[in-house]
Amino acid sequence: MAYTDVSAKTILQAWGEFRGKAYVALKVGDLIGRDTSNGGWILANKTSGAAVAAEAVALDTIAAGSVGWMALATVIKAPPTEGAGGVMTEGVLALATDLCSPLYLSTSGTASTTAGVAPDTVQGVGFVLATDQALLKGVSRLSQLGIDSDLDLAGYKLLFANTLLREYTSNIVIIRNRADSIRRDLALNSLYLSESVFFQSDGGAIQSPNVDDNYTLLMARRNGAGMYEVARLAGGAEEAFEFLKGKLTGELKGNGKAISNVLIADEVTSAPAADATQVGRIIRVRSGAGVATSVKMCCLNSANAYEWVVLGTAS
């Protein structure tokens, strides 16, 4: 059995008592919130998109338009029930297994052990004290919060309307949706890193703006002069990775073929078949020791067939 709201509740204790005007009819133990547009208190509820936060609890039965006692927090007790022969037994709000269970705002000024789902419907309003007793409280709302020391969340999350921030591992912080089921994005003007950028899955991308002709620069410092462009991811009629300048310190490949240096052609013992995969390639052909080297280039001839053209042969 979860918490069950009952009528005719009794107030055992109250904190922060005040008198307020009810805009709608209220009864003892109702969770209530301010209706600033109508200048009075109404029933709190968790209806998504029209939620009314619980800020207090009604201590009286108050007619609409009347003034009565209210409090910031209360301990309520379920009324006793009368059995056969007039025997009175304690009322029941919850089972013994529900003791200390948190209570959340439900509908029509009531509480529940089930939290809302939408971000604006989740509000803690107390907890179960005994099978017939519960503490109900309103939420404290702040327009500003000044902190002059550390804010220690321990294992808890920092919740926003649609996102949350929490510790992911001992050295990673993660941003996710409020339901904590998917990752969310982070928008920054600048990002300063002291180490590396890691992609956790295949297909991670560094992207230029998704706007025609936009580009993203890769920049490096020129000693004594400042930051200069080295390359860019450029959009346009044809997307490209454009080098302004660069140095090759490892292997470079073109169409899947290694180019050891852009000014040095590959050496092979025999020319491969001339076809579309070879067109434009320059090779040095030397079948063995003591054989002169021929320099050849794969081209299309007048019959639109591919062939290796000899550019020259060593003596």
C-alpha positions as CSV (number, residue, x, y, z in Angstrom):
1,M,0.0,0.0,0.0
2,A,1.3,3.4,-0.9
3,Y,0.3,6.6,0.9
4,T,-3.4,7.2,0.7
5,D,-4.9,10.7,1.2
6,V,-7.9,10.9,3.5
7,S,-10.4,13.6,4.4
8,A,-11.0,15.0,7.9
9,K,-7.3,15.1,8.7
10,T,-6.2,16.4,12.1
11,I,-3.3,18.8,12.5
12,L,-0.9,17.7,15.3
13,Q,1.8,20.3,14.8
14,A,2.4,23.3,12.6
15,W,5.4,25.6,11.8
16,G,5.4,29.0,10.2
17,E,1.7,29.7,10.8
18,F,0.0,32.7,9.0
19,R,-3.4,33.8,7.9
20,G,-4.1,33.9,4.2
21,K,-7.0,34.4,1.8
22,A,-8.4,31.4,-0.1
23,Y,-9.3,32.0,-3.7
24,V,-11.0,28.5,-3.8
25,A,-12.5,26.4,-1.0
26,L,-9.8,24.7,1.1
27,K,-9.9,22.0,3.7
28,V,-7.6,21.0,6.6
29,G,-4.4,19.4,5.3
30,D,-4.6,20.6,1.7
31,L,-1.4,21.4,0.0
32,I,-1.8,24.9,-1.4
33,G,0.0,27.5,-3.6
34,R,-0.3,31.1,-4.4
35,D,-2.5,32.3,-7.3
36,T,-1.0,35.8,-7.8
37,S,-3.3,36.6,-10.7
38,N,-6.3,36.3,-8.4
39,G,-4.7,37.3,-5.1
40,G,-5.4,34.2,-3.1
41,W,-4.4,30.6,-2.3
42,I,-5.5,27.6,-4.4
43,L,-5.0,23.8,-4.4
44,A,-1.5,22.8,-5.5
45,N,-1.3,20.2,-8.3
46,K,1.2,18.5,-10.5
47,T,-0.7,18.9,-13.9
48,S,2.1,19.2,-16.5
49,G,2.2,22.6,-18.1
50,A,-0.1,24.1,-15.4
51,A,1.5,22.9,-12.2
52,V,0.9,24.9,-9.0
53,A,3.8,24.4,-6.6
54,A,2.9,23.5,-3.0
55,E,4.1,26.4,-0.8
56,A,2.0,25.9,2.3
57,V,-0.6,23.7,4.0
58,A,-4.2,24.7,5.0
59,L,-4.8,24.5,8.8
60,D,-8.5,25.3,8.6
61,T,-11.5,24.6,6.4
62,I,-11.7,27.9,4.5
63,A,-14.4,29.0,2.2
64,A,-13.6,30.6,-1.1
65,G,-12.9,34.3,-0.6
66,S,-12.4,33.9,3.2
67,V,-9.3,34.2,5.3
68,G,-8.0,31.4,7.5
69,W,-5.0,29.8,9.1
70,M,-2.2,28.3,7.0
71,A,1.4,27.0,7.7
72,L,4.6,26.4,6.0
73,A,4.8,22.8,7.4
74,T,2.6,20.5,9.4
75,V,2.3,17.1,10.9
76,I,-1.1,15.5,9.9
77,K,-2.9,12.5,11.4
78,A,-5.5,10.4,9.8
79,P,-8.9,10.3,11.6
80,P,-9.8,7.1,13.5
81,T,-12.4,4.8,12.0
82,E,-15.3,3.3,13.7
83,G,-15.8,-0.5,13.4
84,A,-18.5,-2.9,14.6
85,G,-19.9,-2.2,18.0
86,G,-18.5,1.3,17.9
87,V,-14.9,0.1,18.3
88,M,-12.5,2.9,17.2
89,T,-9.3,2.1,15.4
90,E,-6.5,4.3,14.2
91,G,-6.8,5.7,10.8
92,V,-4.4,4.6,8.1
93,L,-2.3,6.7,5.7
94,A,0.3,4.1,4.9
95,L,1.7,0.7,5.9
96,A,4.6,0.1,8.3
97,T,6.8,-0.6,5.2
98,D,6.1,2.9,4.0
99,L,7.7,4.6,7.0
100,C,10.1,7.4,6.0
101,S,9.1,7.1,2.4
102,P,9.2,10.5,0.6
103,L,5.9,12.2,-0.4
104,Y,5.5,14.1,-3.7
105,L,2.9,16.6,-4.8
106,S,-0.1,14.9,-6.5
107,T,-3.3,16.5,-7.7
108,S,-6.0,18.6,-6.0
109,G,-3.9,19.5,-3.0
110,T,-2.9,16.0,-2.1
111,A,0.3,14.0,-1.6
112,S,1.5,10.7,-3.1
113,T,4.4,8.3,-2.8
114,T,4.7,8.5,-6.6
115,A,6.6,11.3,-8.1
116,G,5.5,13.2,-11.2
117,V,7.1,12.5,-14.6
118,A,7.4,15.9,-16.4
119,P,10.0,18.3,-15.0
120,D,7.5,20.7,-13.6
121,T,5.5,18.0,-11.8
122,V,8.2,16.6,-9.4
123,Q,8.0,18.3,-6.0
124,G,8.9,16.7,-2.7
125,V,6.3,17.7,-0.1
126,G,7.2,15.6,3.0
127,F,7.5,12.0,4.2
128,V,5.6,9.3,6.1
129,L,6.1,9.5,9.8
130,A,3.8,6.6,11.0
131,T,1.0,4.5,9.5
132,D,-1.4,7.3,10.5
133,Q,0.9,10.3,10.4
134,A,2.8,12.3,7.8
135,L,4.8,15.5,7.6
136,L,3.6,17.9,4.8
137,K,5.5,21.0,3.8
138,G,5.6,23.6,1.1
139,V,8.6,24.4,-1.0
140,S,10.9,27.3,-0.3
141,R,11.4,29.4,-3.4
142,L,14.4,31.7,-3.8
143,S,14.8,34.5,-6.3
144,Q,18.6,34.7,-5.5
145,L,21.0,32.4,-3.6
146,G,24.3,33.6,-2.4
147,I,26.9,31.0,-1.4
148,D,30.1,31.9,0.5
149,S,31.4,28.4,0.9
150,D,31.6,25.1,-1.0
151,L,28.3,23.6,-2.3
152,D,28.7,19.8,-1.8
153,L,26.2,17.8,-3.8
154,A,27.9,14.5,-2.9
155,G,26.1,11.8,-5.0
156,Y,23.2,14.1,-5.9
157,K,22.3,15.8,-9.2
158,L,21.9,19.4,-10.1
159,L,18.5,19.6,-11.8
160,F,17.3,22.1,-14.3
161,A,13.9,22.3,-16.1
162,N,14.9,19.8,-18.8
163,T,18.5,18.8,-18.0
164,L,20.7,17.7,-15.1
165,L,24.4,17.8,-14.2
166,R,25.9,15.0,-12.2
167,E,29.1,13.1,-11.6
168,Y,29.6,10.3,-14.2
169,T,32.9,8.8,-12.9
170,S,35.4,9.9,-10.3
171,N,36.9,12.4,-12.9
172,I,34.0,13.0,-15.4
173,V,30.9,15.3,-15.1
174,I,28.0,14.6,-17.5
175,I,25.1,16.6,-18.8
176,R,21.9,14.5,-19.5
177,N,18.2,15.0,-19.8
178,R,16.2,15.3,-16.6
179,A,15.1,11.7,-16.8
180,D,18.8,10.8,-16.8
181,S,18.4,8.6,-19.9
182,I,20.2,10.4,-22.7
183,R,23.1,12.8,-23.0
184,R,22.5,16.5,-23.8
185,D,24.6,19.2,-25.5
186,L,26.8,21.9,-24.0
187,A,26.9,25.4,-25.6
188,L,30.0,27.5,-24.9
189,N,31.6,30.6,-26.4
190,S,35.1,29.2,-25.8
191,L,36.4,25.9,-24.4
192,Y,39.9,25.6,-22.9
193,L,41.3,22.2,-22.5
194,S,44.5,21.1,-20.7
195,E,44.6,17.7,-22.2
196,S,42.7,15.7,-24.9
197,V,39.4,15.4,-26.7
198,F,38.0,11.9,-26.7
199,F,35.1,10.4,-28.8
200,Q,33.3,7.6,-27.0
201,S,31.7,6.0,-30.1
202,D,32.2,5.7,-33.8
203,G,31.0,8.5,-36.0
204,G,31.9,11.4,-33.7
205,A,32.5,14.5,-35.7
206,I,34.1,17.9,-35.6
207,Q,31.7,20.0,-37.7
208,S,31.6,23.4,-39.3
209,P,28.4,25.4,-39.0
210,N,25.6,23.9,-41.1
211,V,25.3,27.1,-43.2
212,D,26.3,27.6,-46.8
213,D,29.9,28.7,-47.3
214,N,30.7,28.7,-43.6
215,Y,34.1,27.3,-42.3
216,T,36.0,26.3,-39.2
217,L,39.7,27.2,-38.8
218,L,42.6,25.2,-37.4
219,M,45.1,27.6,-36.0
220,A,48.6,27.5,-34.5
221,R,51.0,30.0,-33.1
222,R,53.8,31.4,-35.2
223,N,56.7,32.1,-32.9
224,G,56.8,35.7,-31.8
225,A,53.9,36.7,-34.1
226,G,50.7,35.2,-32.8
227,M,48.0,32.8,-34.1
228,Y,47.7,32.0,-37.8
229,E,45.5,29.8,-39.9
230,V,47.0,26.4,-40.9
231,A,43.9,24.7,-42.4
232,R,40.2,24.9,-42.5
233,L,37.1,22.8,-42.8
234,A,35.4,24.7,-45.6
235,G,31.8,24.5,-46.9
236,G,30.9,25.6,-50.4
237,A,29.8,24.1,-53.7
238,E,32.1,21.2,-52.6
239,E,33.2,20.6,-49.0
240,A,36.9,20.4,-48.4
241,F,39.7,20.2,-45.9
242,E,41.9,23.1,-47.1
243,F,45.6,23.3,-46.1
244,L,47.2,26.7,-46.0
245,K,50.5,25.1,-45.3
246,G,51.7,21.8,-43.9
247,K,54.5,19.4,-43.3
248,L,54.4,15.6,-44.0
249,T,56.2,13.6,-41.3
250,G,54.5,10.2,-42.0
251,E,52.8,8.3,-44.8
252,L,50.5,10.1,-47.2
253,K,47.9,8.1,-49.2
254,G,45.9,9.1,-52.3
255,N,43.1,6.9,-53.5
256,G,44.3,4.2,-51.0
257,K,47.8,4.2,-52.4
258,A,50.8,5.2,-50.4
259,I,52.7,8.3,-51.5
260,S,56.0,8.4,-49.7
261,N,56.6,12.0,-50.8
262,V,54.7,14.2,-53.2
263,L,57.9,14.8,-55.2
264,I,59.0,11.1,-55.3
265,A,57.1,8.6,-57.3
266,D,56.7,5.0,-56.1
267,E,59.1,2.4,-57.4
268,V,57.6,-0.9,-58.6
269,T,59.1,-3.9,-60.4
270,S,56.3,-3.9,-63.0
271,A,53.4,-1.6,-63.8
272,P,50.0,-2.6,-62.5
273,A,47.0,-2.9,-64.9
274,A,46.1,0.5,-66.3
275,D,42.6,1.4,-65.2
276,A,40.6,4.2,-63.5
277,T,42.1,3.5,-60.1
278,Q,45.6,4.3,-61.6
279,V,44.9,7.3,-63.8
280,G,47.2,10.2,-63.0
281,R,49.6,8.0,-61.0
282,I,53.3,8.4,-61.8
283,I,55.5,5.4,-61.0
284,R,59.2,4.3,-61.4
285,V,59.4,0.8,-63.0
286,R,62.6,-1.2,-62.4
287,S,62.3,-4.9,-62.8
288,G,65.6,-5.7,-61.0
289,A,69.3,-4.9,-60.5
290,G,71.1,-3.8,-63.6
291,V,67.9,-2.7,-65.3
292,A,67.3,0.9,-66.3
293,T,64.4,2.6,-64.5
294,S,61.4,3.9,-66.6
295,V,59.1,6.7,-65.4
296,K,55.5,6.1,-66.4
297,M,52.2,7.9,-66.0
298,C,48.7,6.3,-66.4
299,C,46.6,8.3,-68.9
300,L,43.6,8.0,-71.1
301,N,44.5,7.6,-74.8
302,S,42.5,8.8,-77.9
303,A,40.5,5.6,-77.8
304,N,39.4,6.3,-74.2
305,A,41.4,3.4,-72.9
306,Y,43.8,3.6,-70.0
307,E,47.5,3.0,-70.7
308,W,50.9,3.7,-69.1
309,V,52.8,6.3,-71.0
310,V,56.6,6.3,-70.7
311,L,57.8,9.7,-69.6
312,G,61.5,8.7,-69.8
313,T,64.0,5.9,-69.3
314,A,67.3,6.1,-67.5
315,S,70.5,5.3,-69.4
